Amino acid sequence: MPVPWPLETPPTGWLKCNGAAFSSEMYPKLAKAYPTNKLPDLRGEFIRGWDDGRGVDAGRALLSIQTGMLEKHRHIVVANDGYDTKDEWELA
């Protein structure tokens, strides 16, 4: 089970989810979850819970990648220089 960890080095006995291969003899329980003997590569990814029938994200499979969730949007930044003038920038 992937667990977020705040340090570079995982605890003893744990592995980083960096796409590396692992030994099924050393990690038999892990091999049951990942029968290809390869860890998922979660570097730069956000771990998201599975829909599991809730219906908010139907159609996705376990260990699948979710694409297209950062839709085009914009932000307006307003800056005031203190002299009754105001500038507005749009970031897209």
C-alpha positions as CSV (number, residue, x, y, z in Angstrom):
1,M,0.0,0.0,0.0
2,P,1.5,3.4,-1.0
3,V,2.0,5.6,2.0
4,P,3.0,9.3,1.8
5,W,6.4,9.8,3.5
6,P,8.0,13.2,4.2
7,L,11.6,12.2,3.9
8,E,13.9,11.1,1.1
9,T,14.6,7.7,2.7
10,P,11.7,5.4,3.4
11,P,11.5,3.5,6.7
12,T,13.4,0.2,7.0
13,G,11.6,-2.6,5.0
14,W,9.7,-0.1,2.9
15,L,10.3,0.8,-0.8
16,K,9.8,3.9,-2.8
17,C,7.1,3.9,-5.4
18,N,9.5,4.9,-8.2
19,G,8.7,2.3,-10.8
20,A,11.6,0.0,-9.7
21,A,11.5,-3.8,-9.9
22,F,11.5,-5.7,-6.6
23,S,12.2,-9.3,-5.6
24,S,9.1,-11.4,-5.1
25,E,11.1,-13.6,-2.8
26,M,12.0,-10.7,-0.5
27,Y,8.5,-9.1,-0.7
28,P,5.9,-11.9,-1.3
29,K,3.0,-9.9,-0.1
30,L,3.9,-7.0,-2.3
31,A,4.2,-9.4,-5.2
32,K,0.5,-10.3,-4.7
33,A,-0.5,-6.7,-5.1
34,Y,1.9,-6.0,-7.9
35,P,2.3,-9.3,-9.8
36,T,4.7,-7.8,-12.4
37,N,7.2,-7.3,-9.6
38,K,7.4,-3.7,-10.5
39,L,6.4,-0.8,-8.2
40,P,4.1,1.9,-9.4
41,D,5.9,5.1,-10.3
42,L,4.2,7.7,-8.1
43,R,6.9,10.4,-8.4
44,G,5.2,13.7,-9.1
45,E,1.8,12.1,-8.8
46,F,-1.1,12.7,-6.4
47,I,-2.4,9.6,-4.7
48,R,-6.2,9.5,-5.1
49,G,-8.7,7.2,-3.5
50,W,-10.5,4.7,-5.8
51,D,-14.2,5.5,-6.5
52,D,-15.2,2.0,-5.4
53,G,-18.8,2.3,-6.5
54,R,-19.4,5.8,-5.1
55,G,-20.1,7.2,-8.6
56,V,-18.0,10.4,-8.5
57,D,-15.3,9.0,-10.7
58,A,-16.8,5.9,-12.3
59,G,-15.1,4.1,-15.1
60,R,-11.6,4.3,-13.7
61,A,-9.6,1.2,-12.8
62,L,-7.3,0.5,-9.9
63,L,-3.7,1.8,-10.5
64,S,-4.9,3.8,-13.5
65,I,-3.7,7.3,-14.3
66,Q,-6.2,10.1,-14.3
67,T,-5.6,12.6,-17.2
68,G,-7.3,15.8,-18.1
69,M,-8.2,16.9,-14.7
70,L,-6.3,20.2,-14.9
71,E,-8.7,22.1,-17.2
72,K,-7.9,25.5,-18.7
73,H,-8.6,28.2,-16.3
74,R,-7.5,31.7,-15.4
75,H,-6.6,33.9,-12.4
76,I,-6.9,37.6,-12.0
77,V,-4.2,39.4,-10.0
78,V,-5.0,42.9,-8.8
79,A,-2.2,45.1,-7.7
80,N,-2.6,48.5,-6.0
81,D,0.4,50.8,-5.8
82,G,-1.1,53.0,-3.0
83,Y,-1.7,56.0,-5.3
84,D,-5.3,55.4,-6.3
85,T,-4.2,53.4,-9.4
86,K,-4.7,49.8,-9.9
87,D,-3.3,47.3,-12.4
88,E,-4.9,44.1,-13.3
89,W,-3.1,41.1,-14.9
90,E,-4.6,37.9,-16.2
91,L,-2.7,34.7,-15.8
92,A,-3.8,31.8,-18.0
